[in-house]
Amino acid sequence: MPLTSLRRSPLVELAVSQLREQVLSGQWPVGARLPAETELAQRLEVGRSTVREAVRALVHAGLLETRQGSGTYVRSVTPGADWEPRLRRAAVLEVYEVRQALEVQAARLAAARRTDADVAALHESLAERELARARARDGAFVEADLAFHRCVVAAAHNPLLAEMFGSFVSVLREALIAVVTDRGLDDVGADPAHSRLAAAIEAGDAAAAEQATRDHLYPTAAALQSLIGR
């Protein structure tokens, strides 16, 4: 089943909007505990999973906070000017959390299973990625970056992993565009971990391949988390 895009479903967006308006209207003062998930679902006339997503979005936006074992509380009734960017970064962070799980494993398998043809494809796609970055073309860079990571996954020679990554590509494309928009092409594109990843796979060094993948993905996820938490 294909993964959904970064744009949340209309029902979730409606729930976010309604719940946000109730918070901003002062229905619950700062520090107040929101009703239970079941009651909120009845009030908004949506399912509990939709309420869960809406609450998570408002937590990322800084209006709500969740306390383990206690519930959800109003943190602020004044939305910041960066409301929309924070929601976008929250969605991108979710994508990167899934991406870490897929690509770390793909890198390890690729180092163990790569063929000469896989290595040649990796170096060719890496060169195309560097060329796109040098030409400062954001769209071309995102496509070239995706092509490189497709080569890594292909070198893992795991059909199910390749299928999962294929269903994930459209979401990942949106995430990469958002990251380039937030951080700039020079900051994102100059990452040397891609070259180290290709070299590690060629050398058959699974540990180095895994580390290079983590070095590429984790700082971006941490930066997104920091931006969301501001």
C-alpha positions as semicolon CSV with decimal commas, in nm:
position;residue;x (nm);y (nm);z (nm)
1;M;0,000;0,000;0,000
2;P;0,152;0,338;-0,101
3;L;0,234;0,574;0,180
4;T;0,042;0,901;0,198
5;S;0,193;1,237;0,110
6;L;0,314;1,497;0,355
7;R;-0,018;1,676;0,313
8;R;-0,244;1,541;0,584
9;S;-0,583;1,401;0,488
10;P;-0,870;1,655;0,462
11;L;-1,035;1,497;0,767
12;V;-0,721;1,535;0,977
13;E;-0,671;1,893;0,855
14;L;-1,032;1,971;0,950
15;A;-0,983;1,817;1,295
16;V;-0,661;2,016;1,343
17;S;-0,841;2,337;1,244
18;Q;-1,141;2,275;1,472
19;L;-0,934;2,172;1,770
20;R;-0,698;2,464;1,718
21;E;-0,990;2,709;1,714
22;Q;-1,126;2,564;2,036
23;V;-0,788;2,602;2,203
24;L;-0,736;2,958;2,077
25;S;-1,089;3,059;2,178
26;G;-1,001;2,984;2,540
27;Q;-1,233;2,688;2,577
28;W;-0,955;2,539;2,786
29;P;-0,716;2,780;2,964
30;V;-0,341;2,735;2,964
31;G;-0,255;2,443;3,186
32;A;-0,597;2,281;3,152
33;R;-0,629;1,915;3,063
34;L;-0,816;1,832;2,744
35;P;-1,099;1,577;2,746
36;A;-1,012;1,216;2,677
37;E;-0,948;1,103;2,322
38;T;-1,286;0,930;2,299
39;E;-1,475;1,244;2,403
40;L;-1,278;1,462;2,161
41;A;-1,357;1,217;1,882
42;Q;-1,729;1,248;1,961
43;R;-1,712;1,627;1,974
44;L;-1,528;1,654;1,642
45;E;-1,728;1,368;1,488
46;V;-1,416;1,186;1,371
47;G;-1,233;0,867;1,462
48;R;-0,988;0,836;1,748
49;S;-0,693;0,794;1,509
50;T;-0,783;1,128;1,346
51;V;-0,796;1,294;1,688
52;R;-0,459;1,143;1,768
53;E;-0,303;1,294;1,456
54;A;-0,466;1,632;1,520
55;V;-0,338;1,641;1,877
56;R;0,012;1,544;1,762
57;A;0,009;1,828;1,509
58;L;-0,090;2,080;1,775
59;V;0,176;1,944;2,010
60;H;0,438;1,999;1,739
61;A;0,298;2,349;1,683
62;G;0,347;2,433;2,050
63;L;-0,018;2,476;2,150
64;L;-0,054;2,146;2,337
65;E;0,169;1,915;2,535
66;T;0,129;1,552;2,630
67;R;0,228;1,417;2,969
68;Q;0,296;1,046;2,994
69;G;0,023;0,874;3,191
70;S;-0,160;1,199;3,256
71;G;-0,310;1,330;2,932
72;T;-0,291;1,628;2,699
73;Y;-0,271;1,983;2,831
74;V;-0,293;2,332;2,683
75;R;0,055;2,476;2,658
76;S;-0,025;2,807;2,486
77;V;-0,322;2,992;2,335
78;T;-0,104;3,213;2,118
79;P;0,010;3,052;1,793
80;G;0,351;3,160;1,673
81;A;0,416;3,314;1,333
82;D;0,589;2,991;1,230
83;W;0,273;2,779;1,267
84;E;0,271;2,640;0,911
85;P;0,650;2,581;0,888
86;R;0,642;2,390;1,216
87;L;0,362;2,167;1,092
88;R;0,558;2,099;0,772
89;R;0,874;2,019;0,966
90;A;0,679;1,784;1,192
91;A;0,555;1,593;0,889
92;V;0,906;1,581;0,741
93;L;1,044;1,451;1,072
94;E;0,797;1,162;1,061
95;V;0,918;1,078;0,711
96;Y;1,280;1,085;0,823
97;E;1,209;0,851;1,113
98;V;1,077;0,593;0,866
99;R;1,360;0,667;0,626
100;Q;1,620;0,591;0,891
101;A;1,473;0,246;0,951
102;L;1,464;0,160;0,580
103;E;1,794;0,299;0,464
104;V;2,018;0,191;0,751
105;Q;1,917;-0,169;0,687
106;A;1,947;-0,123;0,310
107;A;2,302;0,009;0,350
108;R;2,408;-0,290;0,557
109;L;2,260;-0,538;0,309
110;A;2,405;-0,353;0,012
111;A;2,757;-0,378;0,156
112;A;2,714;-0,754;0,187
113;R;2,539;-0,823;-0,145
114;R;2,650;-0,558;-0,398
115;T;2,765;-0,664;-0,741
116;D;3,010;-0,490;-0,974
117;A;2,709;-0,353;-1,163
118;D;2,565;-0,214;-0,839
119;V;2,893;-0,040;-0,757
120;A;2,910;0,113;-1,103
121;A;2,551;0,239;-1,072
122;L;2,628;0,389;-0,731
123;H;2,927;0,586;-0,858
124;E;2,739;0,703;-1,166
125;S;2,443;0,826;-0,959
126;L;2,678;0,990;-0,708
127;A;2,843;1,183;-0,991
128;E;2,500;1,294;-1,118
129;R;2,410;1,410;-0,769
130;E;2,726;1,618;-0,741
131;L;2,663;1,769;-1,084
132;A;2,310;1,870;-0,990
133;R;2,435;2,032;-0,671
134;A;2,706;2,222;-0,858
135;R;2,447;2,361;-1,095
136;A;2,236;2,474;-0,797
137;R;1,916;2,330;-0,937
138;D;1,701;2,225;-0,642
139;G;1,458;2,005;-0,835
140;A;1,733;1,827;-1,026
141;F;1,928;1,778;-0,704
142;V;1,634;1,616;-0,526
143;E;1,581;1,375;-0,817
144;A;1,952;1,294;-0,834
145;D;1,964;1,235;-0,459
146;L;1,668;1,000;-0,481
147;A;1,832;0,815;-0,769
148;F;2,141;0,757;-0,556
149;H;1,939;0,616;-0,268
150;R;1,744;0,395;-0,507
151;C;2,078;0,249;-0,614
152;V;2,166;0,175;-0,251
153;V;1,834;-0,002;-0,197
154;A;1,868;-0,192;-0,525
155;A;2,214;-0,312;-0,419
156;A;2,056;-0,470;-0,109
157;H;1,885;-0,723;-0,339
158;N;1,579;-0,753;-0,118
159;P;1,260;-0,727;-0,330
160;L;1,034;-0,644;-0,036
161;L;1,267;-0,369;0,086
162;A;1,279;-0,229;-0,268
163;E;0,899;-0,236;-0,288
164;M;0,866;-0,055;0,045
165;F;1,115;0,210;-0,063
166;G;0,936;0,249;-0,396
167;S;0,608;0,322;-0,219
168;F;0,793;0,572;-0,001
169;V;0,962;0,771;-0,280
170;S;0,685;1,024;-0,345
171;V;0,667;1,111;0,026
172;L;1,044;1,126;0,049
173;R;1,058;1,359;-0,251
174;E;0,831;1,607;-0,072
175;A;1,040;1,576;0,243
176;L;1,365;1,644;0,056
177;I;1,215;1,949;-0,113
178;A;1,102;2,078;0,227
179;V;1,448;2,018;0,377
180;V;1,619;2,199;0,087
181;T;1,373;2,486;0,133
182;D;1,441;2,511;0,507
183;R;1,816;2,450;0,512
184;G;1,936;2,548;0,164
185;L;2,094;2,339;-0,111
186;D;2,453;2,418;-0,009
187;D;2,394;2,293;0,345
188;V;2,213;1,975;0,240
189;G;2,397;1,890;-0,080
190;A;2,754;1,921;0,045
191;D;2,716;1,631;0,290
192;P;3,022;1,403;0,238
193;A;2,846;1,099;0,387
194;H;2,715;0,996;0,044
195;S;3,069;0,947;-0,088
196;R;3,161;0,750;0,224
197;L;2,848;0,539;0,184
198;A;2,932;0,449;-0,176
199;A;3,291;0,366;-0,077
200;A;3,178;0,151;0,216
201;I;2,936;-0,046;0,000
202;E;3,206;-0,099;-0,262
203;A;3,446;-0,219;0,009
204;G;3,184;-0,452;0,157
205;D;3,207;-0,276;0,493
206;A;2,858;-0,305;0,644
207;A;2,942;-0,116;0,964
208;A;3,089;0,178;0,772
209;A;2,791;0,180;0,534
210;E;2,551;0,192;0,827
211;Q;2,749;0,471;0,996
212;A;2,762;0,679;0,678
213;T;2,384;0,647;0,646
214;R;2,333;0,752;1,006
215;D;2,574;1,044;0,960
216;H;2,363;1,161;0,667
217;L;2,014;1,117;0,808
218;Y;2,040;1,173;1,184
219;P;2,167;1,534;1,184
220;T;1,880;1,638;0,958
221;A;1,627;1,467;1,184
222;A;1,783;1,631;1,490
223;A;1,775;1,972;1,321
224;L;1,407;1,925;1,234
225;Q;1,328;1,822;1,590
226;S;1,505;2,133;1,719
227;L;1,312;2,358;1,480
228;I;0,982;2,201;1,580
229;G;1,060;2,237;1,950
230;R;1,137;2,607;1,937
